[in-house]
Amino acid sequence: MQNVTHFDYLIIGTGLAGFQLALELSKDPFFKDFTIGLIDASDKTINDKTWSFWEQGKGKFDDIVEKKWPIATFESKSISLDIPLKSYQYKTIRSIDFYTWAKQHLSSKNNFKFIIDTIESIVDAEHLQVIGKTQNYSAKHIFDSRIPKELYSQKNNFTLIHQHCKGWFIETETPCFKPEAFTMMDFRFQYKNSTSFIYVLPFSETKALVEYTFFTPFLVEPKVYENALINYLENELNITHYQILETETGNIPMTDFPFWKFHSKNITKIGTAAGWTKGSTGYSFKHTERMVDKLIKNVKQGRQPSDQLFKRKFKFYDKIFLKVLHDENEKGVWIFERFYSKNPAKRIFRFLDEESTFSEDIGIMNSLFSMAFIKAFFKVLFRL
């Protein structure tokens, strides 16, 4: 495919969504004669994030999973929980391993082409034109992972919570971690009564990712994360001597923004740009996997790729949760205390995976019943 600039499908962005979509297209015989281009400004040769998710049994990406945990812990000033995941496991993949694995697989396919370029604009007309910094391209259909600028320019028109964090991959001189369990949330190190917590993934007795995470309408200065990490390591784990191997930062939008408005007949948004990141949690890996499967089925059946990807009831639940966090952010600790202490692991994961039955939904709602949720329900209802 030397010097090819026209494609059947053009995927803009080789992040999680772009690569997962490309991988599934490459495996399906239906698409073997389609030319597919992948454009990104980066060649994806650094580890820029960590993806974690829960899963039952063996998954598609087990060959590159860094670590699995059968137990989660939850801490606050009021409760301490060990949560056996039972039939589930919590899994982590480093992005560099995912990128490398995906590129190796796709490079063996003659109908795929990697392009390093920055996309400046798209002309959405009968003949799609993609204007790049180094050259232009055309395609029959585009899958675009770039987040609409309106997400931030029109933020007063919807609810937006920032899931922002800073984490350190550290190595200690002596054994300090228990690698059989990860810390889902530790709220004992809150910042000014906000929904903020420590998250720990222990890879061995001496290595771990220790991260300070916020679910808040506001952002903070870098020193806030660093002070919390130092405080946790020194005062909770009694660790004073350690080496920081890598640093990880991120800001994931948790929102009810109407991403669906940015699809067109010829352009389908994917990934975070399409609302594939779950609004109430910020989790994306498994949600992306499910969305890609639905999208490909739509294409093969002659429907619009974005047709009916979401279940409306879960979008409504997310809206209510986000409204509570936005208006009463201090309630976050109470919400997660109730959520994890009053529900069995299977119900929790089925609900978060958007696979729960209505009776399971009722169980979740009962555990969170409060005036904050009642007020948020009516606020969301009257905005519809």
C-alpha positions as CSV (number, residue, x, y, z in Angstrom):
1,M,0.0,0.0,0.0
2,Q,2.8,2.4,-0.8
3,N,1.8,6.0,-1.3
4,V,-1.9,5.2,-0.9
5,T,-4.0,8.1,0.2
6,H,-7.5,6.8,-0.5
7,F,-9.1,4.2,1.8
8,D,-12.4,2.4,2.3
9,Y,-12.1,3.2,6.0
10,L,-9.8,5.8,7.7
11,I,-9.3,5.6,11.5
12,I,-8.1,8.8,13.0
13,G,-6.2,8.2,16.3
14,T,-4.4,5.0,17.3
15,G,-5.3,5.0,20.9
16,L,-7.5,2.5,22.7
17,A,-10.6,2.8,20.5
18,G,-8.7,3.2,17.2
19,F,-6.6,0.1,17.8
20,Q,-9.4,-2.0,19.2
21,L,-11.5,-1.2,16.1
22,A,-8.6,-1.9,13.7
23,L,-7.9,-5.2,15.4
24,E,-11.5,-6.4,15.1
25,L,-11.7,-5.3,11.5
26,S,-8.5,-7.3,10.8
27,K,-9.9,-10.5,12.3
28,D,-13.2,-10.4,10.4
29,P,-13.1,-12.0,6.9
30,F,-15.9,-9.6,5.8
31,F,-13.3,-6.7,5.7
32,K,-10.4,-8.6,4.2
33,D,-10.7,-6.7,0.9
34,F,-11.2,-3.3,2.4
35,T,-8.3,-0.8,2.6
36,I,-7.9,0.7,6.0
37,G,-5.7,3.5,7.1
38,L,-4.7,4.5,10.6
39,I,-3.5,8.0,11.2
40,D,-1.9,9.4,14.3
41,A,0.6,12.1,15.1
42,S,2.5,9.7,17.4
43,D,4.1,6.4,16.6
44,K,3.0,5.0,20.0
45,T,6.4,4.0,21.4
46,I,6.0,5.2,25.0
47,N,3.9,4.0,27.9
48,D,1.4,6.9,28.4
49,K,-1.3,5.3,30.4
50,T,-2.5,2.1,32.2
51,W,-5.9,0.5,31.5
52,S,-7.6,-1.6,34.2
53,F,-10.8,-3.5,34.1
54,W,-12.7,-6.5,35.6
55,E,-13.4,-9.6,33.5
56,Q,-14.7,-13.1,33.9
57,G,-12.5,-15.9,32.6
58,K,-10.1,-15.5,29.7
59,G,-10.3,-12.3,27.6
60,K,-9.1,-11.2,24.2
61,F,-6.1,-9.4,25.6
62,D,-4.9,-11.8,28.3
63,D,-1.6,-12.3,26.5
64,I,-0.6,-8.8,27.3
65,V,-2.2,-8.4,30.8
66,E,0.5,-7.2,33.2
67,K,-1.2,-8.5,36.4
68,K,-4.5,-9.9,37.7
69,W,-6.0,-9.5,41.2
70,P,-8.8,-11.6,42.8
71,I,-9.4,-9.3,45.7
72,A,-10.2,-5.5,46.0
73,T,-10.0,-3.4,49.1
74,F,-11.9,-0.3,49.9
75,E,-11.0,2.1,52.7
76,S,-12.6,5.2,54.3
77,K,-12.6,6.7,57.7
78,S,-15.8,4.8,58.4
79,I,-15.3,1.3,56.9
80,S,-12.7,-1.1,55.7
81,L,-13.6,-3.8,53.1
82,D,-12.0,-6.7,51.5
83,I,-14.0,-7.6,48.4
84,P,-13.5,-11.1,46.9
85,L,-14.2,-10.7,43.2
86,K,-15.3,-14.4,43.0
87,S,-15.8,-15.2,39.3
88,Y,-14.2,-11.9,38.2
89,Q,-10.6,-10.8,38.1
90,Y,-9.3,-7.2,38.0
91,K,-6.7,-6.9,35.1
92,T,-4.2,-4.3,34.1
93,I,-2.6,-3.6,30.7
94,R,0.2,-1.1,30.1
95,S,-0.5,1.0,27.1
96,I,2.9,0.4,25.5
97,D,2.3,-3.4,25.6
98,F,-1.1,-2.9,23.9
99,Y,0.3,-0.5,21.3
100,T,3.2,-2.8,20.5
101,W,1.0,-5.9,20.3
102,A,-1.6,-4.2,18.1
103,K,1.0,-2.8,15.7
104,Q,2.7,-6.1,15.3
105,H,-0.6,-7.8,14.4
106,L,-1.8,-5.1,12.0
107,S,1.6,-4.8,10.3
108,S,1.1,-8.3,9.0
109,K,-2.1,-7.3,7.2
110,N,-1.6,-6.1,3.6
111,N,-4.8,-4.0,3.6
112,F,-3.8,-1.9,6.6
113,K,-1.5,1.1,6.5
114,F,0.0,3.2,9.3
115,I,0.4,7.0,8.7
116,I,2.2,9.5,11.0
117,D,0.4,12.8,10.4
118,T,-1.6,15.4,12.3
119,I,-5.2,15.9,11.0
120,E,-6.1,19.6,10.7
121,S,-9.6,19.3,9.3
122,I,-12.2,17.1,7.6
123,V,-14.4,18.1,4.7
124,D,-17.6,16.2,5.2
125,A,-19.0,16.1,1.7
126,E,-20.0,13.5,-0.9
127,H,-16.3,12.8,-1.3
128,L,-14.7,12.8,2.2
129,Q,-11.5,14.8,2.4
130,V,-9.1,14.7,5.3
131,I,-6.6,17.5,5.5
132,G,-3.4,16.5,7.1
133,K,-0.3,18.5,8.0
134,T,1.9,16.6,5.6
135,Q,-0.7,15.5,3.0
136,N,-4.4,15.0,2.3
137,Y,-6.4,11.8,2.3
138,S,-9.8,10.5,1.2
139,A,-12.1,7.7,2.4
140,K,-15.5,6.2,2.0
141,H,-16.0,6.4,5.8
142,I,-14.1,7.9,8.7
143,F,-13.8,6.7,12.3
144,D,-12.7,9.7,14.3
145,S,-11.4,9.6,17.9
146,R,-10.8,13.3,18.3
147,I,-12.8,14.8,21.1
148,P,-15.2,17.5,19.9
149,K,-14.0,21.0,21.0
150,E,-17.6,21.7,22.1
151,L,-17.1,19.4,25.1
152,Y,-15.1,22.2,26.8
153,S,-16.4,25.3,25.0
154,Q,-20.0,24.5,25.9
155,K,-19.5,22.9,29.3
156,N,-22.2,25.0,31.0
157,N,-24.8,23.2,28.9
158,F,-24.2,19.7,30.5
159,T,-22.6,18.1,33.5
160,L,-18.9,17.6,33.4
161,I,-16.8,15.9,36.1
162,H,-13.1,15.6,35.6
163,Q,-11.5,12.3,36.6
164,H,-8.0,13.6,37.0
165,C,-5.0,11.9,38.6
166,K,-1.3,11.6,39.0
167,G,0.4,8.3,39.7
168,W,3.8,7.0,40.5
169,F,5.2,3.6,39.5
170,I,7.5,3.0,42.4
171,E,10.0,0.4,43.5
172,T,10.9,-0.1,47.2
173,E,14.0,-1.4,48.8
174,T,12.1,-4.0,50.9
175,P,8.8,-5.8,50.5
176,C,6.0,-3.3,51.3
177,F,3.0,-4.4,49.2
178,K,0.5,-7.3,49.2
179,P,0.3,-8.3,45.5
180,E,-2.8,-10.5,45.9
181,A,-5.1,-7.5,46.4
182,F,-5.4,-4.1,44.9
183,T,-6.8,-0.9,46.5
184,M,-9.9,0.2,44.6
185,M,-10.4,3.4,46.6
186,D,-8.8,4.7,49.8
187,F,-10.7,7.8,50.9
188,R,-8.7,8.4,54.1
189,F,-6.5,10.9,52.1
190,Q,-9.2,13.2,50.8
191,Y,-8.5,16.7,49.6
192,K,-10.8,19.3,51.2
193,N,-13.8,17.0,51.5
194,S,-13.9,16.3,47.8
195,T,-14.4,13.0,46.0
196,S,-10.7,12.1,46.0
197,F,-8.9,8.9,46.8
198,I,-5.8,6.8,46.6
199,Y,-5.7,3.9,44.1
200,V,-3.0,1.2,44.3
201,L,-2.1,-1.6,41.9
202,P,0.6,-3.8,43.5
203,F,2.5,-5.7,40.9
204,S,4.9,-7.4,43.4
205,E,5.9,-7.0,47.0
206,T,8.3,-4.2,45.9
207,K,6.6,-2.6,42.9
208,A,3.3,-0.8,42.6
209,L,1.4,2.0,40.8
210,V,0.2,4.4,43.5
211,E,-2.2,7.0,42.2
212,Y,-4.1,9.9,43.6
213,T,-7.5,10.4,41.8
214,F,-10.2,13.0,41.8
215,F,-13.8,12.9,40.6
216,T,-14.5,16.6,40.8
217,P,-15.9,19.6,38.8
218,F,-12.5,21.3,39.4
219,L,-8.8,20.7,38.8
220,V,-5.9,21.1,41.2
221,E,-2.3,22.1,41.2
222,P,0.3,19.3,40.7
223,K,1.6,19.7,44.3
224,V,-1.8,18.5,45.6
225,Y,-1.3,15.1,44.0
226,E,2.3,14.8,45.0
227,N,1.7,15.8,48.6
228,A,-1.1,13.2,48.9
229,L,1.1,10.4,47.4
230,I,4.0,11.2,49.8
231,N,1.5,11.4,52.7
232,Y,0.1,8.0,51.8
233,L,3.4,6.3,51.3
234,E,4.9,7.6,54.5
235,N,1.9,7.6,56.9
236,E,-0.1,4.6,55.6
237,L,2.6,2.2,54.2
238,N,5.6,3.5,56.2
239,I,7.6,3.8,53.0
240,T,10.3,6.5,53.0
241,H,12.8,5.0,50.6
242,Y,11.6,4.3,47.1
243,Q,12.4,5.0,43.5
244,I,9.9,6.6,41.1
245,L,10.2,4.5,37.9
246,E,7.5,6.3,35.9
247,T,5.0,9.0,36.3
248,E,1.4,8.8,35.0
249,T,-1.1,11.7,34.7
250,G,-4.5,11.9,33.1
251,N,-7.8,13.8,32.9
252,I,-10.8,11.7,31.7
253,P,-14.1,13.5,31.1
254,M,-17.0,11.9,33.0
255,T,-20.0,13.6,31.4
256,D,-23.5,13.5,29.9
257,F,-22.3,15.5,26.9
258,P,-24.3,14.6,23.7
259,F,-21.5,13.0,21.8
260,W,-24.0,11.4,19.5
261,K,-24.7,14.7,17.8
262,F,-21.2,14.6,16.2
263,H,-21.8,11.6,14.1
264,S,-22.7,12.1,10.4
265,K,-23.5,9.8,7.5
266,N,-19.8,9.6,6.6
267,I,-18.1,10.2,9.9
268,T,-18.5,8.1,13.1
269,K,-16.9,9.2,16.3
270,I,-15.3,6.5,18.4
271,G,-13.8,6.2,21.9
272,T,-14.0,9.0,24.4
273,A,-15.1,11.2,21.5
274,A,-18.2,9.1,21.1
275,G,-19.1,8.7,24.8
276,W,-17.6,5.2,25.0
277,T,-16.0,6.1,28.4
278,K,-18.6,5.3,31.0
279,G,-19.8,8.6,32.4
280,S,-20.1,7.6,36.0
281,T,-16.8,5.8,36.4
282,G,-14.4,6.8,33.6
283,Y,-13.7,3.1,32.8
284,S,-13.2,2.6,29.1
285,F,-11.3,-0.6,28.2
286,K,-14.2,-3.2,28.3
287,H,-16.8,-0.6,27.2
288,T,-14.7,0.1,24.1
289,E,-14.5,-3.7,23.4
290,R,-18.3,-4.0,23.6
291,M,-18.9,-0.8,21.5
292,V,-16.5,-2.0,18.8
293,D,-18.3,-5.4,18.5
294,K,-21.7,-3.6,18.2
295,L,-20.3,-1.1,15.7
296,I,-18.9,-3.8,13.4
297,K,-22.2,-5.7,13.5
298,N,-24.0,-2.5,12.4
299,V,-21.6,-2.1,9.5
300,K,-22.0,-5.6,8.3
301,Q,-25.8,-5.3,8.5
302,G,-25.8,-2.1,6.4
303,R,-26.8,0.2,9.3
304,Q,-25.1,3.4,10.5
305,P,-22.0,2.3,12.6
306,S,-23.3,4.3,15.6
307,D,-26.8,2.9,15.6
308,Q,-28.1,1.9,19.0
309,L,-24.8,1.4,20.7
310,F,-26.0,2.5,24.1
311,K,-28.7,1.3,26.5
312,R,-30.7,4.4,27.4
313,K,-31.4,3.4,31.0
314,F,-27.7,3.4,31.9
315,K,-27.2,6.8,30.3
316,F,-30.0,8.0,32.5
317,Y,-28.4,6.4,35.6
318,D,-25.0,8.1,34.7
319,K,-26.7,11.5,34.4
320,I,-28.1,11.2,37.9
321,F,-24.8,10.1,39.4
322,L,-22.9,12.8,37.7
323,K,-25.4,15.5,38.8
324,V,-24.9,14.4,42.5
325,L,-21.1,14.5,42.2
326,H,-21.3,17.9,40.5
327,D,-23.7,19.6,42.9
328,E,-22.6,17.8,46.1
329,N,-19.1,16.5,45.5
330,E,-18.6,15.9,49.2
331,K,-21.2,13.1,49.0
332,G,-18.7,10.9,47.0
333,V,-17.3,9.1,50.0
334,W,-20.8,8.1,51.2
335,I,-21.9,7.0,47.7
336,F,-19.0,4.7,47.3
337,E,-19.1,3.4,50.8
338,R,-22.7,2.4,50.3
339,F,-22.1,1.1,46.7
340,Y,-19.3,-1.3,47.7
341,S,-20.6,-2.3,51.2
342,K,-24.3,-2.9,50.3
343,N,-24.0,-4.8,47.0
344,P,-22.4,-8.2,46.1
345,A,-19.5,-8.1,43.7
346,K,-21.4,-9.7,40.9
347,R,-24.2,-7.1,41.0
348,I,-21.7,-4.3,41.2
349,F,-19.8,-5.5,38.1
350,R,-22.9,-6.4,36.1
351,F,-24.3,-2.9,36.8
352,L,-21.0,-1.1,35.9
353,D,-20.8,-3.3,32.7
354,E,-24.4,-2.3,31.8
355,E,-25.5,-5.9,31.9
356,S,-27.7,-5.8,35.0
357,T,-31.4,-6.7,35.1
358,F,-34.0,-4.2,36.4
359,S,-34.2,-6.0,39.7
360,E,-30.4,-5.7,40.1
361,D,-30.7,-2.0,39.3
362,I,-33.3,-1.7,42.0
363,G,-30.8,-3.2,44.5
364,I,-28.2,-0.7,43.5
365,M,-30.7,2.2,43.8
366,N,-31.9,1.1,47.2
367,S,-28.3,1.1,48.5
368,L,-27.9,4.7,47.4
369,F,-31.3,6.0,48.2
370,S,-30.9,9.6,49.6
371,M,-32.1,13.1,49.3
372,A,-29.1,13.9,47.1
373,F,-30.2,11.3,44.5
374,I,-33.8,12.3,44.7
375,K,-32.9,16.0,44.0
376,A,-30.5,14.9,41.1
377,F,-33.2,12.7,39.7
378,F,-35.7,15.5,39.3
379,K,-33.0,17.9,38.0
380,V,-32.1,15.4,35.3
381,L,-35.7,14.6,34.5
382,F,-36.7,18.2,33.9
383,R,-33.6,18.7,31.7
384,L,-34.6,16.0,29.3
